[in-house]
Amino acid sequence: MNHAELRDRVRLFRSLICLVALGLLAVPVNLARAADKSDRAVTFAKDVAPILQAKCQDCHRPGTVAPMSLLTYQETRPWAKSIRERVITRQMPPWHIDRTVGVQHFMNDRSLSDQEMDTIVRWVDAGAPLGNPKDLPAPRQWPAEEAWELTKQFGEPDFIIKSGTFSIPAVSDDQWWDPVSQVPVTEPRWVRAVEVRPATVAGRKVTHHAIARLWQNDDDSEDRGPRGFSDGSGLLMEWAIGKQYDIYRENTGKLLLPGAEIQWDIHLHASGEAVQDHVELAVYLYPKDSPPKYRTRLMMFRGTQGRFGGIDIPPNSVADVEATTTLHEPARLESFQPHMHLRGRAMSMEAILPDGTVRMISNVDHFDFNWMNNYIFSDEDAPVLPRGTQIRIHAWHDNTTGNRNNPDPSVHVGYGRRTTDEMAHAWVNVTYLTDQEYADWLAKHTPKQTVTVSYKP
């Protein structure tokens, strides 16, 4: 190396030192650090435990219906390979929405991101190491078994309504329990959240569903049931495994009137042990001086023609049904909760707009009877639809050996209330708007692109 070359190298080295000192090389240095971070070994303590806390432990802890606890490394490690399989097939956490069509942003999304899934897979493939115990996050604090989930957000419930006691033997045909409970209000009050649960873990194992229907003398509803009371104004909530509460969107709620009653619809199925329990409904009210502007209703959008029937599934076959419901007022759809039984495979909800175009709202492409998820749309993505829109529910049932929940693919299956029969409807919270409110919304928003959708599961 001659003198000139040495001089040039010294100048380059001094220039680099100056750039580092000025921070002008910060980007490549940070990129190098990011690469080092992605290449390092994934451990339970530092990487996996936070994911389990955020997405899994609500169900996987002692005192719940989940088959194992995932609170600690010692409890989680034996299940590592099973967790990997459930994660890559998106069976767990149970979030069955189609990620390719329709609304993709939800207020209660518990699914794993691609990055979280990759972290768990890399951890298992590396031998599921614990890592440094000092990296473990602080354990989550759980309410006592008798406590309510929403107390951390709203405080104690304003009141709790109980269904009365039911009993089911260890072995039994399906049973239904339909008691009536009084609603303890002496003046109109607005509900901002409700929480329903069978009182014990054993009760949750035998309860197929628990519907809290609100019966009250309400002239604002077109749908009237027995006793002349309205049920269009008041399905307070439908509980099933995987769903525990409803929180209504800001400035929306449900109205309770003096004299209202809860008409319970509780479907029970035997679990192999005798169970005696009851269902509880916790109600959280708006302050008297802060009523919401909008009234929301939990509606049943049917996937079959007529109130009953319409389902005919031959042995060893896949069949589908569909039906539409017309919105007679502008409306915002708040959520989507498919309901089918053991042969349920997929369900979509589409909006057929007055001009004939079709918009896919949501599609659950791998429905699981054991997890009745309620998909609550985010504020920005909740569909707002004009008067005259038809909501089409399209459901598929799989009566073949390929359906792991199928108790017997050799039998004919039709509509019915039993767990081994079938249904097809969606529970949807709907907030109706005036024509002027819809016009005001339309002036500030660009409706999502509407496209004709052809879907097969």
N, C-alpha and C positions, 0 to 999 in steps of 0.2 A: 504494500500500500504506500503510495507516494504522499508527499506532504499535503498536496491539494486535496486528495481524497480524505485524508484524516481530518483536515480542517472542515470540509463539508459535513462529515459525520458528526463532528462536535457541534456544529451549528444546528443540525437537525435535532440532536438530542436536547440542546438547550431550548429549542422551539417547543418540543413536546412537553418539557417541564413547565414552560410558561402556560401552555394551553391547559394542562391539568390544573395548574394553580388558579387559572381564571374560570375553571369549570366548563370549558368548551368541549371537553371530552367526556362529559357526564353521561351522555346517551349511550355510547358504546360500552362504557364501564357498567352502567345499569343493566344493559342487555346481557353482558357477560354474567353478572350476578343472577339475573333471571334464569339464564341457561343452567347455571350451577344449581339453582334451587330446584328446577324441574328434573335434573338428573340425580338428585340426591335420593337416598332410600326413603320410601314412604313408611311411616310407622303408625301404629295405633294411637299412641299418646299424642302426637303432634298433628296428624292429618285425619285419621279415621274417626276418632272419638268426637270431634266437633260436628261431623256430618251425622253421626248416630244421634247426638243430642238434638240436632235441629230437625231431623227428618224421620227418626225411627222410634225414639224412646217414649213418645206419647202413648204408643201402644205396647211396645216391648219393654215392660217393667212389671214387677210383682203386682198382683191385684187386678190385672187386666186379662182380656180374653186371648191375648197373643200366647203362642206356645212356648216362648222362651224370653228371658230377660237379656237386654243388650246394654245394661248400665255400666258394666265393668269389662276389663280385658279378659278376666278369668271366665266370665259368663259368655263372652262373645267368641273367643278363640275356637271352641269346638265346632262352631257353626260357620267357620270362615268359608269353606268351599260351597256350602249351601247358599250363603249370602251372596257370593260371587255369581252363582247361577241365577238366583232370583233377581239380582240387580241388572245383569246384562240382558235378560229377557223382559225387563221392566215389569215383572210381577210385583216387586217391592221397591220402594214404598208403593202401596196400591193407588195408582193414579192412571186411569185407563183411557185417557183422552187421546185421540188421534193427533199426532204432532204435525201433520202435514196439511190439514184443512181447518177452516173455521177459526173461532176465537182461540187465542193462545196465551192470553194473560188473565190470571185469576187471582182473586184476593186470598185464596186459601191453598195455593199450589204447594203440595208437599212432594212433588216429584224431584228426582235427582237431576242436576245439570249434567251435561256430558263430561265436564271436568270432574264433578264429584263421583260419577260412575267410574271414570278412568282411575281416580285415586284409589277407590276400593278394589278394583281389579288388580292394580299394580301392587297393592298391599298383600292381597292373597297370593298372587304369583310370586312374591318375594318371600313367602313362608309365614306371612302374618306376624311380623315382629312387633313386640311391645314398644320398643324404643326407650327413651329416657322417661321414667315415671314423673319427673319434674315438669315435663311438657304437657301433662294431662290437664285439661280444663277443669275448673271447679265443677263438682257435680250439680246437676239441676235439682232444684227443690220442687218437690211434688206436693200437691194438696193431699190432705188426709182422704181416706176412701170416701168419707161422707161429705167432703167438700165439693163445691161446684167449680167447674173449669173457669167460668166467666167472672168469678169473684175478683180475680186479679185485675180485670178491666173495668168492671162496673160496681164492685163491692157486693155485699150480700144481696140475694134476690129480694124483690119487694114482697113476694109471697110464693109459696110452693103448694101446688095442687097434687093430691095423691089419688090414684085410681081405685083404691080398695084392693084387697088381697086376692090373688089368684093361686091356684094349685094345679100342678100337672104331674102325673105319675112318671116313673122312670120309662115306661113303655106305654105309648098311647098314640091314637090317631091325632091329627092336628086339632087344636081347639081354638075357640075365639071367645074373648072376654070383652063385653061391651057395656061397662058401667057408665054412670053419669056423675059428674062432679060439679059443684057450684063454683063460680068464679067470684072471689070476694072483693068486688068493687061496688061502691055505692054512687059513683058518678063516672062519667066517661073518662077513660084513661087510655093513653097511647103506649104501646109496647115497642121497645127498641131492640130487645133480644129475648130469645127463649132457649131453654136447655131441657132436654128430655133424657131420661135414663131409667131402665129397670134399677131397682135399689141395690141389687147385689150382683157380683160377677156371675153367680150361678143363674140368676134371672136373665142376664144378658145372653147366656148360652141357649136359652129356650125361647127367647122372644124373636120371632121372625120380623115383626114390625110392631110399632106402637104409634097410632095416629091420634093426634089430639084435635078433634073437630070442634070448632067454636059455633055454638048455636045461640043466636041472639036476635031480638026483634029489631031488624035493621032494614029500613026502607030503601037503602042505597044499593041493595043487591037484587039481581034478576033471578037468582037461583035459590029457590026455597025448598026446604026439606020437610020432614015430619014436624008436627006441632006448629007449623007455620013459621018456624024459625029459619034463618038464613044460613046456608052453609057456603055460599059463594064468597061471603065476606070473611070466612073464618076457618080455613085449615091453618091452625097455628103452626103445627109442625108434624112431620112424619119422621119417626126415629127408626133406624135400622143399623145393623152392624156397619161401622165405618163413618157414621154420622152421629153427632152429639148435640149440636146447637145450630141456631140461625142467628146471625147478627144482621139487622137490616141496614141498608145503605144510609149514609148520613142524610137527615131530613126526610126519611121515610119510616113508616111503622105500621102497626096494626092496631085497630081501635077496639077497645073493650067497652061494653055498655052494661049498665046495671041490669041484673037478672040473667046475665049470660051464663051458659053452661058449657062444660066440656063433655062431649060425647066421645068416649074412648072407643077405639077399634084396635084391639090387641090380639095379634095372631101368635099362637104358641105352638111349638113343636117339641116333642120329647127329646131328651139328650142322653138318656141312659141312667139318670138319677132323678129321684123325686125332688121337685122344687116348689117352694112356696115363696111368693114375692109380690111386689106391687110396682107400678110405674109412677115416676114422679115428674112433674113439670115445674121448672123454675121460671118465673116471669120477672123480667127486668123492665121497669117503666121509665119513660121520659119524665123529667120534672113537670109538675102541673103547669108551670108558667112557660114551658118551652116545648109546645107540641110540634110535631113535624108537619111539613107542608103536604107531603104526599102519603097516600095510603097504599100499601102493597098487599097483594093477595097471593096465597099459595094455591096455584091452580093445577089440576090434573089434566094434562093434554094426552088424549088417548091415541094409541097406535092401532086400534081396532075399530072397525065400523060398528056403530051401535054401542050401547052401554055394556053388553056382555057378548061373548062368543067371538067369532071371527078368527079364531086360532085353530088350525088343523094341521098337525105335524105328524106325518106318517112315520113308522119305524125306520131307523137308519137313514134319515134324510135331514136336509136343511131347508127350512121354510121361512118366508118373510111375510109381514103384514105392514100396512100403513094406513094412516087416517089423517085428516086435516081438521083444524079448528080455526075459525075466522075471528080476528080481532075486530070488534065493532067500535073500538076507540083507538087512538094512537097509544102506544105503550112502550115501556122499556122492559126488556127481559133481564132479570137479575141473576138467574142461575139456571142450571140444568142438572136434574137428577134422574137418570134412567131407572126404571123399575121393571125387572123381569124375574123369573125364578131360575131353576137349575139348568134349563136348556138355553137360557139367554146367552147370546153370542155378541151382538152388536146393536147399537141404536144411534140413529142420527136425528138431529132436529134442524129443519130447514125453514126458511122464510120465503114464501111465494108472494112477491110484491104485487100490488094492484096492476102494474104494467106487464105482469107475466114472468119477469125475470126471477131467478131462483138464487137464493143466497144460503150457503151452508153456514149455520150458526155453530153447531158443535157435532162431533161424531165420537162416540165411545166405541172403539174398534175391537177391544178385547174385554168385554163386560165380564165381571166376576160376581156371582151371587153373594159371595161371602163379604164383599166390600161395596156397600151402597153409597158410593161417593156422591157428594153434592158439589158441583163445579160452580163456584160463585164468580161471576165475571168481574173484571177490574172496572174501575170507574170509567176509564177512557174507552174500554172495549165492549161494555154492556150494550147490546143491540137496541137501538131506538127505531121503532117501526111505525109506518103510517096506518091510519084507519083502513080496514079492508084487507090487510095482510093475512094470508093463511099460514098457520104454523103446521108443518107436516112432520109427523113422527113416523119414522120408518124403522122397524125392528126385525132382527133376524134371530131365529132359534135353531140350535144345533142339537139334533137328536141322534147323534152318531157316537161311535166309540172314540172319536177324536176329541170329544168334550169330556174332560176329566171330572167334571161335576155331575155328569149324567148318571143317574142311578140305574137306568135300564133302557138301552137304545132299541130294544125289541118291541116296545109297547107304543101304541098310538097315544098322542098327547093333545089335549084340547084346553080350552079356557077353564079356569077354576080357581078357587081360593086356596086349595091345599098347596103345600110346598112342592109336591110332585106334579101339580097342574102348571099351567102357564098363564102369564099376563104380559101386557105390553103397554106401558104408559110412562109418561115423564112428569115428575113434580117440578114445577117452574114457578118461582116467585115473579109476579107480574105487577108493575106499577103503571097504572093507566094515567094518561095525560089528556089535557084538553087540546082541541085543535090549535088554539093559539100557542099553548106551550110547545107543541110539536113544531109549529112554524118558527117560534123563537129559537128552538134547538137547531132546526135546519139552517137558520141564518148564520149560526156560529160554527157549524160542523159540516164536514164533507162526509156523506155516508160511505161506508166501506164499499169497495167494488163488488158488484153483484154479478155472479157468473152462474151459468147452468152447470150443475154438478151431477155426475153419474157415478155412484159409489157402489161397490160390492165388497163385502168383508172377506 
